[in-house]
Amino acid sequence: MYRTEWSTNFKKGPNFDIGYSLTINDYDNNGAETTFYTNQPFVRLDWSFAKSFLIKSSYNYYNYKDTQTTLNEYSFWDIDMLYQQSDSKWEYKFSVTNALGTKSINRDSFNELYNSTSSYVVQPRYWILSIKYNL
């Protein structure tokens, strides 16, 4: 796996992490060689504003392919929005997971008899409202 990432660290304003990851899986099964690549650009956001709000968001794009053909493309976007006043014990959080509604992902595996690529169904989009009280 190869990975690079750039980040900001501002005291005021949004902070970003931007990066790219490349995973290469080489399989050799008695001379039948297969290579799978997963290209994954990603971005994350943390942003505190108006003294009481925090937005956290992450986006990951996956391009899954063999040496010639893209086998699948999918992405995930998760969002959290939190509200808590500085002197309050109450925190309110609204979250969305899988905001883009991705339906499946790919995984490849290898053993002494064969290599395979499988598609897995992922959980659908969820909207969550949380209320937390700190004792």
N, CA, C and O atoms as CSV, one atom per row, in Angstrom:
chain,resi,resn,atom,element,x,y,z
A,1,MET,N,N,0.845,-1.172,0.000
A,1,MET,CA,C,0.000,0.000,0.000
A,1,MET,C,C,0.891,1.235,0.000
A,1,MET,O,O,1.883,1.302,0.725
A,2,TYR,N,N,0.524,2.202,-0.817
A,2,TYR,CA,C,1.209,3.486,-0.883
A,2,TYR,C,C,0.198,4.556,-0.506
A,2,TYR,O,O,-0.956,4.508,-0.931
A,3,ARG,N,N,0.638,5.527,0.298
A,3,ARG,CA,C,-0.297,6.542,0.777
A,3,ARG,C,C,0.424,7.869,0.957
A,3,ARG,O,O,1.556,7.919,1.438
A,4,THR,N,N,-0.250,8.938,0.563
A,4,THR,CA,C,0.252,10.277,0.823
A,4,THR,C,C,-0.922,11.120,1.311
A,4,THR,O,O,-2.066,10.904,0.912
A,5,GLU,N,N,-0.621,12.085,2.180
A,5,GLU,CA,C,-1.685,12.892,2.765
A,5,GLU,C,C,-1.145,14.277,3.114
A,5,GLU,O,O,-0.019,14.409,3.591
A,6,TRP,N,N,-1.951,15.298,2.873
A,6,TRP,CA,C,-1.623,16.674,3.240
A,6,TRP,C,C,-2.729,17.182,4.152
A,6,TRP,O,O,-3.910,16.914,3.927
A,7,SER,N,N,-2.329,17.924,5.194
A,7,SER,CA,C,-3.286,18.409,6.185
A,7,SER,C,C,-3.060,19.878,6.484
A,7,SER,O,O,-1.951,20.393,6.341
A,8,THR,N,N,-4.137,20.552,6.905
A,8,THR,CA,C,-4.027,21.911,7.408
A,8,THR,C,C,-4.267,21.876,8.904
A,8,THR,O,O,-4.845,20.925,9.429
A,9,ASN,N,N,-3.813,22.938,9.596
A,9,ASN,CA,C,-3.994,23.012,11.043
A,9,ASN,C,C,-4.225,24.473,11.447
A,9,ASN,O,O,-3.399,25.080,12.129
A,10,PHE,N,N,-5.356,25.016,11.015
A,10,PHE,CA,C,-5.694,26.397,11.313
A,10,PHE,C,C,-6.379,26.492,12.673
A,10,PHE,O,O,-7.136,25.600,13.056
A,11,LYS,N,N,-6.112,27.574,13.401
A,11,LYS,CA,C,-6.819,27.808,14.665
A,11,LYS,C,C,-8.249,28.248,14.408
A,11,LYS,O,O,-9.162,27.876,15.144
A,12,LYS,N,N,-8.442,29.045,13.357
A,12,LYS,CA,C,-9.781,29.488,12.963
A,12,LYS,C,C,-10.010,29.063,11.521
A,12,LYS,O,O,-9.102,29.117,10.692
A,13,GLY,N,N,-11.214,28.650,11.238
A,13,GLY,CA,C,-11.537,28.230,9.880
A,13,GLY,C,C,-11.472,26.724,9.740
A,13,GLY,O,O,-11.079,26.022,10.672
A,14,PRO,N,N,-11.853,26.234,8.588
A,14,PRO,CA,C,-11.899,24.775,8.370
A,14,PRO,C,C,-10.503,24.173,8.209
A,14,PRO,O,O,-9.588,24.821,7.701
A,15,ASN,N,N,-10.360,22.942,8.644
A,15,ASN,CA,C,-9.141,22.157,8.435
A,15,ASN,C,C,-9.465,20.980,7.532
A,15,ASN,O,O,-10.502,20.331,7.666
A,16,PHE,N,N,-8.545,20.722,6.605
A,16,PHE,CA,C,-8.738,19.664,5.617
A,16,PHE,C,C,-7.599,18.662,5.691
A,16,PHE,O,O,-6.464,19.015,6.010
A,17,ASP,N,N,-7.910,17.424,5.396
A,17,ASP,CA,C,-6.931,16.383,5.095
A,17,ASP,C,C,-7.259,15.925,3.682
A,17,ASP,O,O,-8.394,15.541,3.396
A,18,ILE,N,N,-6.287,15.963,2.816
A,18,ILE,CA,C,-6.466,15.534,1.431
A,18,ILE,C,C,-5.388,14.516,1.128
A,18,ILE,O,O,-4.213,14.744,1.417
A,19,GLY,N,N,-5.780,13.393,0.547
A,19,GLY,CA,C,-4.781,12.377,0.296
A,19,GLY,C,C,-5.149,11.413,-0.816
A,19,GLY,O,O,-6.202,11.496,-1.447
A,20,TYR,N,N,-4.227,10.505,-1.014
A,20,TYR,CA,C,-4.380,9.491,-2.061
A,20,TYR,C,C,-3.728,8.203,-1.563
A,20,TYR,O,O,-2.648,8.225,-0.972
A,21,SER,N,N,-4.394,7.097,-1.808
A,21,SER,CA,C,-3.882,5.790,-1.423
A,21,SER,C,C,-3.969,4.857,-2.633
A,21,SER,O,O,-4.949,4.882,-3.377
A,22,LEU,N,N,-2.939,4.040,-2.819
A,22,LEU,CA,C,-2.922,3.043,-3.885
A,22,LEU,C,C,-2.586,1.696,-3.268
A,22,LEU,O,O,-1.537,1.533,-2.644
A,23,THR,N,N,-3.475,0.737,-3.444
A,23,THR,CA,C,-3.245,-0.627,-2.980
A,23,THR,C,C,-3.075,-1.517,-4.197
A,23,THR,O,O,-3.888,-1.491,-5.121
A,24,ILE,N,N,-1.999,-2.310,-4.187
A,24,ILE,CA,C,-1.719,-3.232,-5.294
A,24,ILE,C,C,-1.678,-4.645,-4.722
A,24,ILE,O,O,-0.900,-4.932,-3.812
A,25,ASN,N,N,-2.512,-5.517,-5.256
A,25,ASN,CA,C,-2.531,-6.923,-4.848
A,25,ASN,C,C,-2.100,-7.771,-6.029
A,25,ASN,O,O,-2.815,-7.874,-7.025
A,26,ASP,N,N,-0.908,-8.388,-5.911
A,26,ASP,CA,C,-0.372,-9.287,-6.940
A,26,ASP,C,C,-0.596,-10.728,-6.505
A,26,ASP,O,O,-0.245,-11.102,-5.386
A,27,TYR,N,N,-1.176,-11.533,-7.381
A,27,TYR,CA,C,-1.409,-12.943,-7.094
A,27,TYR,C,C,-0.747,-13.797,-8.172
A,27,TYR,O,O,-0.855,-13.496,-9.361
A,28,ASP,N,N,-0.066,-14.855,-7.760
A,28,ASP,CA,C,0.535,-15.812,-8.684
A,28,ASP,C,C,0.053,-17.190,-8.271
A,28,ASP,O,O,0.486,-17.722,-7.249
A,29,ASN,N,N,-0.828,-17.761,-9.051
A,29,ASN,CA,C,-1.405,-19.062,-8.751
A,29,ASN,C,C,-0.921,-20.053,-9.801
A,29,ASN,O,O,-1.558,-20.228,-10.839
A,30,ASN,N,N,0.214,-20.704,-9.526
A,30,ASN,CA,C,0.827,-21.659,-10.454
A,30,ASN,C,C,1.016,-21.065,-11.843
A,30,ASN,O,O,0.689,-21.703,-12.844
A,31,GLY,N,N,1.539,-19.857,-11.905
A,31,GLY,CA,C,1.829,-19.213,-13.174
A,31,GLY,C,C,0.724,-18.336,-13.717
A,31,GLY,O,O,0.960,-17.560,-14.643
A,32,ALA,N,N,-0.466,-18.435,-13.175
A,32,ALA,CA,C,-1.562,-17.549,-13.579
A,32,ALA,C,C,-1.482,-16.293,-12.716
A,32,ALA,O,O,-1.946,-16.279,-11.576
A,33,GLU,N,N,-0.886,-15.240,-13.274
A,33,GLU,CA,C,-0.658,-14.016,-12.507
A,33,GLU,C,C,-1.805,-13.036,-12.704
A,33,GLU,O,O,-2.265,-12.817,-13.825
A,34,THR,N,N,-2.262,-12.448,-11.602
A,34,THR,CA,C,-3.336,-11.471,-11.615
A,34,THR,C,C,-2.951,-10.331,-10.685
A,34,THR,O,O,-2.396,-10.556,-9.609
A,35,THR,N,N,-3.247,-9.109,-11.104
A,35,THR,CA,C,-2.989,-7.938,-10.277
A,35,THR,C,C,-4.252,-7.094,-10.188
A,35,THR,O,O,-4.901,-6.816,-11.197
A,36,PHE,N,N,-4.591,-6.690,-8.962
A,36,PHE,CA,C,-5.727,-5.814,-8.723
A,36,PHE,C,C,-5.217,-4.527,-8.096
A,36,PHE,O,O,-4.309,-4.549,-7.265
A,37,TYR,N,N,-5.808,-3.401,-8.500
A,37,TYR,CA,C,-5.420,-2.088,-7.991
A,37,TYR,C,C,-6.644,-1.408,-7.383
A,37,TYR,O,O,-7.746,-1.494,-7.925
A,38,THR,N,N,-6.444,-0.746,-6.276
A,38,THR,CA,C,-7.479,0.115,-5.713
A,38,THR,C,C,-6.893,1.509,-5.567
A,38,THR,O,O,-6.006,1.737,-4.744
A,39,ASN,N,N,-7.396,2.442,-6.370
A,39,ASN,CA,C,-7.014,3.846,-6.270
A,39,ASN,C,C,-8.029,4.525,-5.358
A,39,ASN,O,O,-9.236,4.399,-5.565
A,40,GLN,N,N,-7.539,5.249,-4.345
A,40,GLN,CA,C,-8.444,5.847,-3.373
A,40,GLN,C,C,-8.040,7.276,-3.014
A,40,GLN,O,O,-7.257,7.471,-2.085
A,41,PRO,N,N,-8.553,8.274,-3.726
A,41,PRO,CA,C,-8.403,9.639,-3.237
A,41,PRO,C,C,-9.408,9.881,-2.102
A,41,PRO,O,O,-10.491,9.295,-2.089
A,42,PHE,N,N,-9.043,10.737,-1.165
A,42,PHE,CA,C,-9.935,10.999,-0.030
A,42,PHE,C,C,-9.750,12.426,0.463
A,42,PHE,O,O,-8.727,13.064,0.216
A,43,VAL,N,N,-10.766,12.908,1.166
A,43,VAL,CA,C,-10.717,14.229,1.785
A,43,VAL,C,C,-11.528,14.179,3.084
A,43,VAL,O,O,-12.570,13.528,3.155
A,44,ARG,N,N,-11.031,14.875,4.104
A,44,ARG,CA,C,-11.737,14.997,5.386
A,44,ARG,C,C,-11.806,16.472,5.761
A,44,ARG,O,O,-10.909,17.247,5.431
A,45,LEU,N,N,-12.865,16.851,6.445
A,45,LEU,CA,C,-13.081,18.226,6.863
A,45,LEU,C,C,-13.441,18.252,8.335
A,45,LEU,O,O,-14.286,17.473,8.778
A,46,ASP,N,N,-12.811,19.139,9.105
A,46,ASP,CA,C,-13.191,19.462,10.480
A,46,ASP,C,C,-13.329,20.974,10.538
A,46,ASP,O,O,-12.389,21.707,10.231
A,47,TRP,N,N,-14.521,21.437,10.939
A,47,TRP,CA,C,-14.754,22.870,10.920
A,47,TRP,C,C,-15.592,23.282,12.122
A,47,TRP,O,O,-16.769,22.933,12.217
A,48,SER,N,N,-14.984,24.021,13.032
A,48,SER,CA,C,-15.693,24.624,14.162
A,48,SER,C,C,-16.075,26.037,13.776
A,48,SER,O,O,-15.249,26.791,13.262
A,49,PHE,N,N,-17.332,26.402,14.023
A,49,PHE,CA,C,-17.762,27.759,13.697
A,49,PHE,C,C,-18.868,28.188,14.648
A,49,PHE,O,O,-19.528,27.353,15.267
A,50,ALA,N,N,-19.062,29.476,14.756
A,50,ALA,CA,C,-20.104,30.080,15.594
A,50,ALA,C,C,-20.016,29.607,17.045
A,50,ALA,O,O,-21.036,29.549,17.731
A,51,LYS,N,N,-18.846,29.276,17.513
A,51,LYS,CA,C,-18.529,28.914,18.901
A,51,LYS,C,C,-19.217,27.654,19.416
A,51,LYS,O,O,-18.829,27.139,20.464
A,52,SER,N,N,-20.210,27.152,18.724
A,52,SER,CA,C,-20.951,26.008,19.252
A,52,SER,C,C,-21.134,24.871,18.257
A,52,SER,O,O,-21.604,23.798,18.633
A,53,PHE,N,N,-20.777,25.082,17.005
A,53,PHE,CA,C,-21.020,24.083,15.968
A,53,PHE,C,C,-19.707,23.444,15.519
A,53,PHE,O,O,-18.658,24.088,15.503
A,54,LEU,N,N,-19.788,22.177,15.160
A,54,LEU,CA,C,-18.662,21.446,14.577
A,54,LEU,C,C,-19.210,20.577,13.450
A,54,LEU,O,O,-20.167,19.826,13.635
A,55,ILE,N,N,-18.590,20.692,12.290
A,55,ILE,CA,C,-18.919,19.815,11.164
A,55,ILE,C,C,-17.704,18.939,10.895
A,55,ILE,O,O,-16.584,19.429,10.745
A,56,LYS,N,N,-17.947,17.636,10.837
A,56,LYS,CA,C,-16.916,16.663,10.474
A,56,LYS,C,C,-17.445,15.883,9.281
A,56,LYS,O,O,-18.571,15.386,9.299
A,57,SER,N,N,-16.634,15.783,8.259
A,57,SER,CA,C,-17.075,15.101,7.048
A,57,SER,C,C,-15.892,14.363,6.438
A,57,SER,O,O,-14.760,14.843,6.488
A,58,SER,N,N,-16.158,13.204,5.868
A,58,SER,CA,C,-15.111,12.465,5.162
A,58,SER,C,C,-15.694,11.871,3.885
A,58,SER,O,O,-16.817,11.368,3.860
A,59,TYR,N,N,-14.889,11.948,2.827
A,59,TYR,CA,C,-15.278,11.405,1.527
A,59,TYR,C,C,-14.134,10.521,1.026
A,59,TYR,O,O,-12.977,10.941,1.023
A,60,ASN,N,N,-14.460,9.301,0.604
A,60,ASN,CA,C,-13.497,8.356,0.046
A,60,ASN,C,C,-14.049,7.824,-1.272
A,60,ASN,O,O,-15.185,7.354,-1.339
A,61,TYR,N,N,-13.235,7.904,-2.313
A,61,TYR,CA,C,-13.605,7.370,-3.624
A,61,TYR,C,C,-12.713,6.162,-3.900
A,61,TYR,O,O,-11.505,6.222,-3.667
A,62,TYR,N,N,-13.287,5.077,-4.388
A,62,TYR,CA,C,-12.537,3.859,-4.685
A,62,TYR,C,C,-12.710,3.510,-6.153
A,62,TYR,O,O,-13.833,3.447,-6.653
A,63,ASN,N,N,-11.602,3.282,-6.843
A,63,ASN,CA,C,-11.610,2.783,-8.210
A,63,ASN,C,C,-10.882,1.443,-8.168
A,63,ASN,O,O,-9.662,1.392,-8.009
A,64,TYR,N,N,-11.634,0.372,-8.311
A,64,TYR,CA,C,-11.126,-0.984,-8.185
A,64,TYR,C,C,-11.000,-1.583,-9.574
A,64,TYR,O,O,-11.989,-1.657,-10.304
A,65,LYS,N,N,-9.793,-2.017,-9.956
A,65,LYS,CA,C,-9.598,-2.509,-11.321
A,65,LYS,C,C,-8.525,-3.588,-11.366
A,65,LYS,O,O,-7.723,-3.736,-10.445
A,66,ASP,N,N,-8.536,-4.340,-12.471
A,66,ASP,CA,C,-7.420,-5.243,-12.752
A,66,ASP,C,C,-6.467,-4.492,-13.671
A,66,ASP,O,O,-6.542,-3.265,-13.742
A,67,THR,N,N,-5.592,-5.165,-14.364
A,67,THR,CA,C,-4.593,-4.469,-15.175
A,67,THR,C,C,-5.200,-3.760,-16.387
A,67,THR,O,O,-4.566,-2.869,-16.951
A,68,GLN,N,N,-6.423,-4.141,-16.801
A,68,GLN,CA,C,-6.997,-3.559,-18.011
A,68,GLN,C,C,-8.334,-2.860,-17.803
A,68,GLN,O,O,-8.630,-1.881,-18.489
A,69,THR,N,N,-9.139,-3.340,-16.878
A,69,THR,CA,C,-10.526,-2.905,-16.796
A,69,THR,C,C,-10.894,-2.446,-15.390
A,69,THR,O,O,-10.483,-3.052,-14.401
A,70,THR,N,N,-11.667,-1.378,-15.314
A,70,THR,CA,C,-12.254,-0.983,-14.028
A,70,THR,C,C,-13.374,-1.963,-13.716
A,70,THR,O,O,-14.311,-2.116,-14.500
A,71,LEU,N,N,-13.276,-2.626,-12.565
A,71,LEU,CA,C,-14.269,-3.619,-12.164
A,71,LEU,C,C,-15.409,-3.001,-11.372
A,71,LEU,O,O,-16.554,-3.445,-11.453
A,72,ASN,N,N,-15.074,-1.962,-10.598
A,72,ASN,CA,C,-16.107,-1.300,-9.809
A,72,ASN,C,C,-15.584,0.046,-9.348
A,72,ASN,O,O,-14.392,0.208,-9.090
A,73,GLU,N,N,-16.489,1.010,-9.245
A,73,GLU,CA,C,-16.196,2.309,-8.667
A,73,GLU,C,C,-17.243,2.563,-7.590
A,73,GLU,O,O,-18.432,2.330,-7.808
A,74,TYR,N,N,-16.813,3.028,-6.457
A,74,TYR,CA,C,-17.753,3.348,-5.391
A,74,TYR,C,C,-17.134,4.393,-4.487
A,74,TYR,O,O,-15.920,4.594,-4.482
A,75,SER,N,N,-17.992,5.058,-3.720
A,75,SER,CA,C,-17.505,6.091,-2.820
A,75,SER,C,C,-18.379,6.139,-1.580
A,75,SER,O,O,-19.531,5.707,-1.589
A,76,PHE,N,N,-17.806,6.670,-0.522
A,76,PHE,CA,C,-18.510,6.838,0.743
A,76,PHE,C,C,-18.345,8.276,1.214
A,76,PHE,O,O,-17.269,8.864,1.110
A,77,TRP,N,N,-19.427,8.825,1.730
A,77,TRP,CA,C,-19.400,10.173,2.285
A,77,TRP,C,C,-20.169,10.129,3.598
A,77,TRP,O,O,-21.360,9.818,3.618
A,78,ASP,N,N,-19.489,10.440,4.685
A,78,ASP,CA,C,-20.080,10.483,6.018
A,78,ASP,C,C,-20.015,11.913,6.536
A,78,ASP,O,O,-19.021,12.610,6.333
A,79,ILE,N,N,-21.081,12.348,7.207
A,79,ILE,CA,C,-21.185,13.723,7.695
A,79,ILE,C,C,-21.692,13.707,9.139
A,79,ILE,O,O,-22.649,13.003,9.463
A,80,ASP,N,N,-21.042,14.486,9.994
A,80,ASP,CA,C,-21.496,14.702,11.368
A,80,ASP,C,C,-21.598,16.201,11.605
A,80,ASP,O,O,-20.693,16.955,11.248
A,81,MET,N,N,-22.703,16.631,12.207
A,81,MET,CA,C,-22.838,18.018,12.628
A,81,MET,C,C,-23.199,18.022,14.098
A,81,MET,O,O,-24.220,17.464,14.502
A,82,LEU,N,N,-22.340,18.666,14.906
A,82,LEU,CA,C,-22.523,18.693,16.349
A,82,LEU,C,C,-22.804,20.111,16.820
A,82,LEU,O,O,-22.292,21.083,16.265
A,83,TYR,N,N,-23.629,20.207,17.856
A,83,TYR,CA,C,-23.914,21.488,18.484
A,83,TYR,C,C,-23.801,21.313,19.989
A,83,TYR,O,O,-24.450,20.443,20.570
A,84,GLN,N,N,-22.973,22.143,20.621
A,84,GLN,CA,C,-22.862,22.152,22.076
A,84,GLN,C,C,-22.365,23.525,22.510
A,84,GLN,O,O,-21.293,23.969,22.098
A,85,GLN,N,N,-23.143,24.179,23.330
A,85,GLN,CA,C,-22.694,25.460,23.871
A,85,GLN,C,C,-21.590,25.196,24.878
A,85,GLN,O,O,-21.583,24.148,25.524
A,86,SER,N,N,-20.654,26.131,25.025
A,86,SER,CA,C,-19.459,25.911,25.842
A,86,SER,C,C,-19.771,25.642,27.313
A,86,SER,O,O,-19.011,24.928,27.966
A,87,ASP,N,N,-20.830,26.169,27.843
A,87,ASP,CA,C,-21.156,25.963,29.262
A,87,ASP,C,C,-22.275,24.944,29.470
A,87,ASP,O,O,-22.800,24.833,30.578
A,88,SER,N,N,-22.645,24.209,28.445
A,88,SER,CA,C,-23.752,23.257,28.524
A,88,SER,C,C,-23.241,21.822,28.628
A,88,SER,O,O,-22.193,21.476,28.083
A,89,LYS,N,N,-23.999,21.002,29.336
A,89,LYS,CA,C,-23.691,19.576,29.411
A,89,LYS,C,C,-24.380,18.791,28.296
A,89,LYS,O,O,-24.136,17.595,28.132
A,90,TRP,N,N,-25.229,19.457,27.543
A,90,TRP,CA,C,-25.968,18.824,26.458
A,90,TRP,C,C,-25.218,18.973,25.140
A,90,TRP,O,O,-24.660,20.027,24.837
A,91,GLU,N,N,-25.218,17.891,24.365
A,91,GLU,CA,C,-24.648,17.914,23.019
A,91,GLU,C,C,-25.661,17.281,22.077
A,91,GLU,O,O,-26.266,16.258,22.398
A,92,TYR,N,N,-25.841,17.897,20.910
A,92,TYR,CA,C,-26.757,17.400,19.890
A,92,TYR,C,C,-25.940,17.076,18.651
A,92,TYR,O,O,-25.080,17.852,18.236
A,93,LYS,N,N,-26.218,15.930,18.074
A,93,LYS,CA,C,-25.436,15.488,16.926
A,93,LYS,C,C,-26.372,14.919,15.863
A,93,LYS,O,O,-27.247,14.103,16.152
A,94,PHE,N,N,-26.165,15.369,14.631
A,94,PHE,CA,C,-26.891,14.830,13.486
A,94,PHE,C,C,-25.864,14.205,12.554
A,94,PHE,O,O,-24.902,14.862,12.157
A,95,SER,N,N,-26.063,12.936,12.203
A,95,SER,CA,C,-25.099,12.201,11.384
A,95,SER,C,C,-25.785,11.567,10.182
A,95,SER,O,O,-26.945,11.160,10.235
A,96,VAL,N,N,-25.023,11.501,9.102
A,96,VAL,CA,C,-25.451,10.761,7.914
A,96,VAL,C,C,-24.291,9.848,7.533
A,96,VAL,O,O,-23.179,10.320,7.295
A,97,THR,N,N,-24.545,8.553,7.474
A,97,THR,CA,C,-23.534,7.608,7.009
A,97,THR,C,C,-23.935,7.116,5.621
A,97,THR,O,O,-25.120,6.968,5.322
A,98,ASN,N,N,-22.948,6.869,4.790
A,98,ASN,CA,C,-23.179,6.454,3.411
A,98,ASN,C,C,-24.151,7.407,2.712
A,98,ASN,O,O,-25.144,6.982,2.121
A,99,ALA,N,N,-23.846,8.698,2.792
A,99,ALA,CA,C,-24.733,9.735,2.251
A,99,ALA,C,C,-24.982,9.581,0.753
A,99,ALA,O,O,-26.008,10.046,0.255
A,100,LEU,N,N,-24.080,8.948,0.033
A,100,LEU,CA,C,-24.240,8.780,-1.414
A,100,LEU,C,C,-25.012,7.519,-1.793
A,100,LEU,O,O,-25.303,7.301,-2.969
A,101,GLY,N,N,-25.343,6.692,-0.807
A,101,GLY,CA,C,-26.140,5.495,-1.079
A,101,GLY,C,C,-25.401,4.397,-1.811
A,101,GLY,O,O,-25.997,3.700,-2.631
A,102,THR,N,N,-24.114,4.223,-1.535
A,102,THR,CA,C,-23.332,3.160,-2.162
A,102,THR,C,C,-23.935,1.809,-1.793
A,102,THR,O,O,-24.319,1.586,-0.645
A,103,LYS,N,N,-24.014,0.916,-2.765
A,103,LYS,CA,C,-24.690,-0.367,-2.535
A,103,LYS,C,C,-23.740,-1.540,-2.312
A,103,LYS,O,O,-24.090,-2.476,-1.594
A,104,SER,N,N,-22.524,-1.513,-2.921
A,104,SER,CA,C,-21.631,-2.657,-2.779
A,104,SER,C,C,-20.173,-2.223,-2.897
A,104,SER,O,O,-19.858,-1.170,-3.451
A,105,ILE,N,N,-19.290,-3.072,-2.357
A,105,ILE,CA,C,-17.847,-2.870,-2.456
A,105,ILE,C,C,-17.209,-4.166,-2.936
A,105,ILE,O,O,-17.859,-5.212,-2.941
A,106,ASN,N,N,-15.950,-4.109,-3.337
A,106,ASN,CA,C,-15.237,-5.289,-3.820
A,106,ASN,C,C,-14.115,-5.673,-2.865
A,106,ASN,O,O,-13.522,-4.821,-2.204
A,107,ARG,N,N,-13.839,-6.961,-2.806
A,107,ARG,CA,C,-12.680,-7.499,-2.101
A,107,ARG,C,C,-12.135,-8.648,-2.939
A,107,ARG,O,O,-12.905,-9.397,-3.540
A,108,ASP,N,N,-10.805,-8.792,-2.984
A,108,ASP,CA,C,-10.225,-9.941,-3.663
A,108,ASP,C,C,-9.473,-10.781,-2.647
A,108,ASP,O,O,-9.006,-10.276,-1.626
A,109,SER,N,N,-9.363,-12.064,-2.938
A,109,SER,CA,C,-8.674,-12.990,-2.033
A,109,SER,C,C,-7.932,-14.039,-2.856
A,109,SER,O,O,-8.154,-14.197,-4.056
A,110,PHE,N,N,-7.039,-14.751,-2.159
A,110,PHE,CA,C,-6.160,-15.696,-2.830
A,110,PHE,C,C,-5.942,-16.898,-1.924
A,110,PHE,O,O,-5.788,-16.747,-0.712
A,111,ASN,N,N,-5.930,-18.090,-2.510
A,111,ASN,CA,C,-5.473,-19.282,-1.790
A,111,ASN,C,C,-4.713,-20.164,-2.778
A,111,ASN,O,O,-4.493,-19.756,-3.919
A,112,GLU,N,N,-4.309,-21.359,-2.364
A,112,GLU,CA,C,-3.469,-22.192,-3.226
A,112,GLU,C,C,-4.201,-22.747,-4.448
A,112,GLU,O,O,-3.561,-23.267,-5.361
A,113,LEU,N,N,-5.534,-22.644,-4.480
A,113,LEU,CA,C,-6.295,-23.175,-5.609
A,113,LEU,C,C,-6.778,-22.108,-6.584
A,113,LEU,O,O,-6.833,-22.353,-7.789
A,114,TYR,N,N,-7.124,-20.948,-6.085
A,114,TYR,CA,C,-7.707,-19.919,-6.955
A,114,TYR,C,C,-7.635,-18.542,-6.297
A,114,TYR,O,O,-7.424,-18.425,-5.090
A,115,ASN,N,N,-7.814,-17.504,-7.114
A,115,ASN,CA,C,-8.022,-16.166,-6.587
A,115,ASN,C,C,-9.418,-15.722,-7.005
A,115,ASN,O,O,-9.922,-16.122,-8.055
A,116,SER,N,N,-10.031,-14.895,-6.174
A,116,SER,CA,C,-11.405,-14.499,-6.459
A,116,SER,C,C,-11.624,-13.038,-6.091
A,116,SER,O,O,-10.927,-12.469,-5.250
A,117,THR,N,N,-12.608,-12.460,-6.745
A,117,THR,CA,C,-13.066,-11.117,-6.431
A,117,THR,C,C,-14.532,-11.224,-6.055
A,117,THR,O,O,-15.328,-11.821,-6.780
A,118,SER,N,N,-14.878,-10.647,-4.926
A,118,SER,CA,C,-16.253,-10.718,-4.435
A,118,SER,C,C,-16.819,-9.321,-4.272
A,118,SER,O,O,-16.089,-8.371,-3.989
A,119,SER,N,N,-18.101,-9.205,-4.449
A,119,SER,CA,C,-18.808,-7.955,-4.223
A,119,SER,C,C,-19.651,-8.116,-2.964
A,119,SER,O,O,-20.386,-9.094,-2.824
A,120,TYR,N,N,-19.545,-7.164,-2.056
A,120,TYR,CA,C,-20.270,-7.220,-0.792
A,120,TYR,C,C,-21.268,-6.077,-0.714
A,120,TYR,O,O,-20.960,-4.942,-1.075
A,121,VAL,N,N,-22.454,-6.386,-0.242
A,121,VAL,CA,C,-23.483,-5.368,-0.036
A,121,VAL,C,C,-23.149,-4.627,1.260
A,121,VAL,O,O,-22.809,-5.247,2.267
A,122,VAL,N,N,-23.247,-3.297,1.225
A,122,VAL,CA,C,-22.974,-2.492,2.414
A,122,VAL,C,C,-24.278,-1.930,2.965
A,122,VAL,O,O,-25.304,-1.928,2.285
A,123,GLN,N,N,-24.224,-1.456,4.199
A,123,GLN,CA,C,-25.426,-0.902,4.818
A,123,GLN,C,C,-25.893,0.332,4.054
A,123,GLN,O,O,-25.074,1.097,3.544
A,124,PRO,N,N,-27.194,0.523,3.975
A,124,PRO,CA,C,-27.716,1.688,3.256
A,124,PRO,C,C,-27.455,2.983,4.034
A,124,PRO,O,O,-26.874,2.968,5.119
A,125,ARG,N,N,-27.886,4.069,3.466
A,125,ARG,CA,C,-27.746,5.385,4.092
A,125,ARG,C,C,-28.522,5.403,5.409
A,125,ARG,O,O,-29.662,4.944,5.485
A,126,TYR,N,N,-27.867,5.951,6.454
A,126,TYR,CA,C,-28.511,6.103,7.754
A,126,TYR,C,C,-28.480,7.559,8.165
A,126,TYR,O,O,-27.476,8.244,7.972
A,127,TRP,N,N,-29.584,8.037,8.734
A,127,TRP,CA,C,-29.694,9.366,9.318
A,127,TRP,C,C,-29.845,9.139,10.824
A,127,TRP,O,O,-30.735,8.404,11.252
A,128,ILE,N,N,-28.995,9.757,11.617
A,128,ILE,CA,C,-29.006,9.513,13.057
A,128,ILE,C,C,-29.032,10.849,13.799
A,128,ILE,O,O,-28.246,11.746,13.496
A,129,LEU,N,N,-29.919,10.975,14.750
A,129,LEU,CA,C,-29.950,12.125,15.649
A,129,LEU,C,C,-29.593,11.623,17.032
A,129,LEU,O,O,-30.241,10.713,17.549
A,130,SER,N,N,-28.561,12.210,17.644
A,130,SER,CA,C,-28.106,11.790,18.965
A,130,SER,C,C,-28.190,12.966,19.921
A,130,SER,O,O,-27.926,14.110,19.550
A,131,ILE,N,N,-28.556,12.669,21.136
A,131,ILE,CA,C,-28.561,13.662,22.205
A,131,ILE,C,C,-27.744,13.081,23.343
A,131,ILE,O,O,-27.983,11.959,23.789
A,132,LYS,N,N,-26.765,13.869,23.813
A,132,LYS,CA,C,-25.854,13.387,24.848
A,132,LYS,C,C,-25.845,14.374,26.015
A,132,LYS,O,O,-25.847,15.592,25.834
A,133,TYR,N,N,-25.836,13.802,27.213
A,133,TYR,CA,C,-25.742,14.622,28.421
A,133,TYR,C,C,-24.532,14.170,29.200
A,133,TYR,O,O,-24.435,12.994,29.550
A,134,ASN,N,N,-23.593,15.078,29.486
A,134,ASN,CA,C,-22.389,14.771,30.262
A,134,ASN,C,C,-22.654,14.957,31.741
A,134,ASN,O,O,-23.039,16.041,32.179
A,135,LEU,N,N,-22.452,13.919,32.496
A,135,LEU,CA,C,-22.666,14.012,33.957
A,135,LEU,C,C,-21.566,14.765,34.651
A,135,LEU,O,O,-21.602,14.927,35.870
